[in-house]
């Protein structure tokens, strides 16, 4: 904790982990905002995911649905003697597990009617 990565992200605390990555809450020293840093285990960087998220990040920010898209703010790689680490930087999500368990997340989802006219 406290480490600075890519000269601009200061690690604050761990948010969670899985088999392919660990996610950290970090401060952006340039914008003074906060980000989620997804650190992939060595040799597990998913290039297809990176490309999709980069493309989404270049979409139309004024569009009302843009804020609901988890786009890549930054993608970088750090070299380490044991192998390279790939990092995906995204906006932190603002939902707690208790919201999911209580079903209160439903008010954030808008129904889309996919039926044919």
The 8 nearest C-alpha neighbors of each residue, nearest first, counted from 0:
[[1, 10, 2, 11, 12, 9, 13, 3],
 [0, 2, 10, 9, 11, 3, 12, 25],
 [3, 1, 0, 10, 9, 4, 8, 11],
 [2, 4, 9, 8, 6, 7, 10, 1],
 [5, 3, 8, 6, 7, 9, 2, 10],
 [4, 6, 7, 8, 3, 75, 77, 76],
 [7, 5, 4, 3, 8, 28, 9, 29],
 [6, 8, 28, 5, 27, 4, 29, 3],
 [9, 7, 27, 4, 3, 26, 25, 28],
 [10, 8, 3, 26, 25, 2, 1, 11],
 [9, 11, 25, 1, 0, 2, 12, 24],
 [10, 12, 25, 24, 0, 1, 9, 26],
 [13, 11, 24, 23, 10, 0, 14, 25],
 [14, 12, 23, 15, 24, 22, 11, 21],
 [13, 15, 23, 22, 24, 12, 16, 21],
 [16, 14, 22, 13, 21, 23, 17, 20],
 [17, 15, 21, 20, 22, 18, 14, 19],
 [16, 18, 20, 19, 21, 15, 22, 39],
 [17, 19, 20, 16, 40, 21, 39, 43],
 [20, 18, 40, 17, 39, 43, 21, 16],
 [21, 19, 39, 38, 40, 17, 16, 18],
 [20, 22, 16, 38, 37, 15, 17, 39],
 [21, 23, 37, 15, 14, 36, 16, 38],
 [24, 22, 13, 36, 14, 35, 12, 25],
 [25, 23, 35, 12, 11, 34, 13, 14],
 [26, 24, 10, 11, 9, 34, 33, 8],
 [25, 27, 33, 9, 8, 32, 28, 34],
 [26, 28, 8, 31, 32, 29, 33, 30],
 [27, 29, 7, 31, 30, 26, 8, 9],
 [30, 28, 27, 31, 7, 32, 8, 26],
 [29, 31, 32, 27, 28, 33, 26, 7],
 [32, 30, 27, 28, 29, 26, 33, 7],
 [33, 31, 30, 27, 26, 34, 28, 29],
 [32, 34, 26, 27, 25, 31, 91, 35],
 [35, 33, 90, 91, 25, 89, 24, 26],
 [34, 36, 24, 91, 89, 23, 88, 90],
 [37, 35, 88, 23, 22, 87, 38, 34],
 [36, 38, 22, 87, 86, 21, 39, 88],
 [39, 37, 86, 21, 20, 85, 22, 36],
 [40, 38, 20, 85, 44, 19, 43, 84],
 [39, 41, 20, 19, 43, 42, 84, 38],
 [40, 42, 84, 43, 82, 83, 39, 44],
 [41, 43, 44, 40, 83, 82, 84, 39],
 [44, 42, 41, 40, 39, 45, 19, 85],
 [45, 43, 85, 39, 42, 46, 40, 41],
 [44, 46, 48, 47, 43, 49, 39, 85],
 [45, 47, 49, 48, 44, 50, 51, 43],
 [48, 46, 50, 49, 45, 51, 52, 44],
 [49, 47, 51, 45, 46, 50, 52, 53],
 [48, 50, 46, 52, 47, 51, 53, 45],
 [51, 49, 53, 47, 48, 52, 46, 54],
 [52, 50, 54, 48, 53, 49, 55, 47],
 [51, 53, 70, 71, 55, 49, 54, 50],
 [52, 54, 56, 50, 71, 55, 51, 49],
 [55, 53, 51, 57, 56, 52, 50, 58],
 [56, 54, 52, 58, 70, 57, 53, 51],
 [57, 55, 70, 53, 54, 58, 71, 52],
 [56, 58, 54, 55, 53, 59, 60, 70],
 [59, 57, 55, 56, 60, 54, 65, 62],
 [58, 60, 62, 61, 57, 65, 56, 55],
 [61, 59, 62, 65, 58, 66, 57, 63],
 [62, 60, 59, 63, 65, 64, 66, 58],
 [61, 63, 65, 60, 64, 59, 66, 58],
 [64, 62, 65, 61, 66, 60, 67, 59],
 [63, 65, 67, 62, 66, 68, 61, 60],
 [66, 64, 67, 62, 68, 60, 63, 59],
 [65, 67, 68, 64, 63, 60, 69, 62],
 [66, 68, 65, 64, 69, 63, 70, 107],
 [69, 67, 65, 66, 70, 64, 55, 56],
 [68, 70, 67, 89, 71, 90, 52, 66],
 [71, 69, 56, 52, 55, 68, 72, 89],
 [72, 70, 52, 89, 53, 73, 56, 88],
 [71, 73, 89, 88, 70, 56, 74, 90],
 [72, 74, 88, 71, 87, 75, 89, 53],
 [75, 73, 87, 86, 88, 71, 72, 76],
 [76, 74, 86, 85, 73, 77, 87, 5],
 [75, 77, 85, 84, 86, 78, 83, 74],
 [78, 76, 84, 83, 79, 85, 75, 5],
 [77, 79, 83, 84, 82, 76, 80, 81],
 [78, 80, 82, 83, 81, 77, 84, 41],
 [79, 81, 82, 78, 83, 77, 84, 41],
 [82, 80, 79, 83, 41, 78, 84, 42],
 [83, 81, 79, 80, 41, 78, 84, 42],
 [82, 84, 78, 79, 77, 41, 85, 76],
 [85, 83, 77, 41, 76, 39, 78, 40],
 [86, 84, 76, 39, 44, 38, 75, 77],
 [87, 85, 38, 75, 37, 74, 76, 39],
 [86, 88, 74, 37, 36, 73, 89, 71],
 [89, 87, 36, 73, 72, 35, 71, 74],
 [90, 88, 71, 35, 72, 34, 91, 70],
 [89, 91, 34, 35, 92, 88, 69, 33],
 [92, 90, 35, 34, 89, 93, 33, 24],
 [93, 91, 94, 90, 35, 69, 95, 89],
 [94, 92, 91, 95, 90, 96, 98, 104],
 [95, 93, 92, 98, 96, 99, 104, 97],
 [94, 96, 97, 98, 93, 99, 92, 100],
 [95, 97, 99, 98, 100, 94, 101, 104],
 [96, 98, 100, 95, 99, 101, 94, 102],
 [99, 97, 101, 103, 96, 95, 100, 104],
 [100, 98, 96, 102, 97, 101, 104, 103],
 [99, 101, 97, 98, 102, 96, 103, 104],
 [102, 100, 98, 103, 99, 97, 104, 96],
 [101, 103, 99, 104, 100, 98, 105, 97],
 [104, 102, 98, 105, 101, 106, 99, 100],
 [103, 105, 102, 106, 107, 99, 98, 108],
 [106, 104, 107, 108, 103, 102, 109, 99],
 [105, 107, 104, 108, 103, 109, 102, 110],
 [108, 106, 105, 104, 109, 103, 67, 110],
 [107, 109, 105, 106, 110, 104, 111, 67],
 [110, 108, 111, 107, 106, 105, 112, 64],
 [109, 111, 112, 108, 113, 105, 107, 106],
 [112, 110, 113, 109, 114, 108, 115, 64],
 [111, 113, 114, 110, 115, 109, 116, 108],
 [114, 112, 111, 115, 116, 110, 109, 108],
 [115, 113, 112, 116, 111, 110, 109, 108],
 [114, 116, 113, 112, 111, 110, 109, 108],
 [115, 114, 113, 112, 111, 110, 109, 108]]
